[in-house]
Amino acid sequence: MAETMTGGCACGRVRYTVEVEGDEAYLCHCRMCQRATGAISIAFKQVVKADLAWEGEPDWYASSPIASRPYCSGCGTSLGFAYPDSAKIDLTVASFDDPSRFRPMHHFGAESMHRAWLDTSSLPEMRTEEYEPIMAKWAAAGQQPG
């Protein structure tokens, strides 16, 4: 059953509403995605372009001769990936207002995968509120992190 979900960029200039089927998502590790996002991998949810409505048009970057990416030129948020001749678009999972529904179902671009970054469950963890220097910065700004 489809669910209407919302998302957008960090500064709020670009917003979207989309009909989403299922909770399947995937991680892309290809070098194009790594370079475009500055990340080791990127989580995507594929949706139908016709089910996506932009509120505040994104900017588009032709990241290769075969694909382009929506993003916000105001804050730099990466919003997705699309082939111009496809009826579908991949939206970045983190750009959804509530990404908690999605589950990774497979990896793509495995030839560029950095396996040391896949399972970090044995590393020490620190919550934002436990790190006093950043909490002091937020307090001085009169806000809370988030």
Legacy VTK file of the C-alpha trace (Angstrom):
# vtk DataFile Version 3.0
C-alpha trace
ASCII
DATASET POLYDATA
POINTS 146 float
0.000 0.000 0.000
1.367 3.403 -0.970
2.096 6.012 1.654
2.512 9.742 1.074
5.866 10.877 2.460
7.664 14.198 2.550
11.263 15.283 2.516
13.664 17.940 1.437
16.951 19.697 1.924
18.614 20.961 5.105
17.730 24.642 4.577
14.121 23.984 3.517
14.310 25.665 0.096
13.610 22.378 -1.713
10.802 20.143 -0.459
9.029 17.166 -1.977
5.995 14.961 -1.511
6.046 11.444 -2.921
3.948 8.285 -2.946
6.125 5.462 -1.610
5.556 1.734 -2.066
7.349 -0.656 0.295
10.303 -0.074 2.584
13.032 -1.489 0.323
16.046 0.776 -0.192
19.631 0.182 -1.262
23.163 1.395 -0.700
25.163 2.607 -3.681
28.951 2.452 -3.440
29.867 3.438 -7.019
32.602 6.052 -7.478
30.152 8.449 -9.138
27.943 8.456 -6.027
30.948 8.645 -3.701
32.254 11.719 -5.499
28.842 13.368 -5.924
27.987 13.057 -2.224
31.400 13.048 -0.554
30.347 9.887 1.267
31.548 6.270 1.356
28.091 5.185 0.171
24.645 6.674 -0.247
21.275 5.192 0.661
18.572 5.491 -2.005
14.836 4.763 -2.198
13.554 4.297 -5.741
10.203 5.915 -6.532
8.145 6.663 -9.622
8.852 10.134 -11.050
5.137 10.710 -11.715
4.454 10.152 -7.990
6.943 12.874 -6.970
5.993 16.546 -6.577
8.693 19.141 -5.905
7.809 22.127 -3.733
10.667 24.469 -4.509
12.390 23.155 -7.606
15.776 21.514 -6.995
18.860 22.366 -8.973
20.162 19.590 -11.240
23.724 18.463 -11.794
24.649 16.306 -14.807
26.936 13.947 -12.900
27.698 11.873 -16.004
26.656 11.663 -19.645
23.865 9.254 -18.636
22.468 10.635 -15.356
21.727 13.743 -13.330
21.186 14.538 -9.674
18.759 16.875 -7.919
20.288 18.949 -5.128
19.854 22.239 -3.291
22.308 24.940 -4.324
21.516 26.824 -1.115
22.698 24.209 1.378
24.257 21.516 -0.808
21.923 18.674 0.161
22.034 15.742 -2.256
18.450 14.735 -3.017
18.731 11.921 -5.525
19.817 10.358 -8.770
17.959 9.943 -12.063
18.396 8.647 -15.573
16.557 11.068 -17.878
14.974 8.243 -19.895
13.635 6.349 -16.840
10.186 6.564 -15.274
11.840 6.231 -11.850
14.098 8.352 -9.665
16.167 7.411 -6.627
15.723 9.775 -3.665
18.308 9.926 -0.891
16.934 8.125 2.148
18.331 10.769 4.509
16.389 13.532 2.731
13.061 12.019 3.836
11.563 13.707 6.895
11.245 10.266 8.490
13.724 7.825 6.933
13.219 5.222 9.684
10.793 3.157 7.602
13.366 2.162 4.982
15.517 -0.966 5.097
18.606 -1.686 2.993
17.895 -4.623 0.688
21.063 -4.721 -1.437
24.341 -3.064 -2.351
25.097 -1.559 -5.749
28.483 -0.543 -7.160
30.157 -3.230 -5.069
33.406 -2.827 -7.047
33.990 0.438 -5.130
32.734 -0.736 -1.747
34.867 0.152 1.290
34.081 -2.860 3.455
35.692 -1.456 6.596
32.840 1.083 6.725
30.002 -1.449 6.430
29.953 -2.979 9.904
30.997 -0.420 12.495
28.938 -1.971 15.303
32.057 -2.711 17.376
33.200 0.933 17.412
32.604 3.136 20.475
29.493 5.316 20.250
28.870 8.840 21.512
25.552 10.663 21.544
25.557 14.334 20.516
24.362 15.474 23.950
27.349 13.685 25.557
29.849 15.895 23.708
30.094 19.079 25.775
31.943 21.286 23.229
29.186 20.930 20.649
26.426 21.290 23.249
28.036 24.561 24.401
27.976 25.825 20.795
24.286 24.951 20.484
23.520 26.626 23.816
25.376 29.779 22.747
23.247 29.799 19.587
20.124 29.543 21.761
19.098 26.225 20.228
19.206 22.476 20.652
20.908 20.096 18.182
18.757 18.450 15.634
LINES 1 147
146 0 1 2 3 4 5 6 7 8 9 10 11 12 13 14 15 16 17 18 19 20 21 22 23 24 25 26 27 28 29 30 31 32 33 34 35 36 37 38 39 40 41 42 43 44 45 46 47 48 49 50 51 52 53 54 55 56 57 58 59 60 61 62 63 64 65 66 67 68 69 70 71 72 73 74 75 76 77 78 79 80 81 82 83 84 85 86 87 88 89 90 91 92 93 94 95 96 97 98 99 100 101 102 103 104 105 106 107 108 109 110 111 112 113 114 115 116 117 118 119 120 121 122 123 124 125 126 127 128 129 130 131 132 133 134 135 136 137 138 139 140 141 142 143 144 145
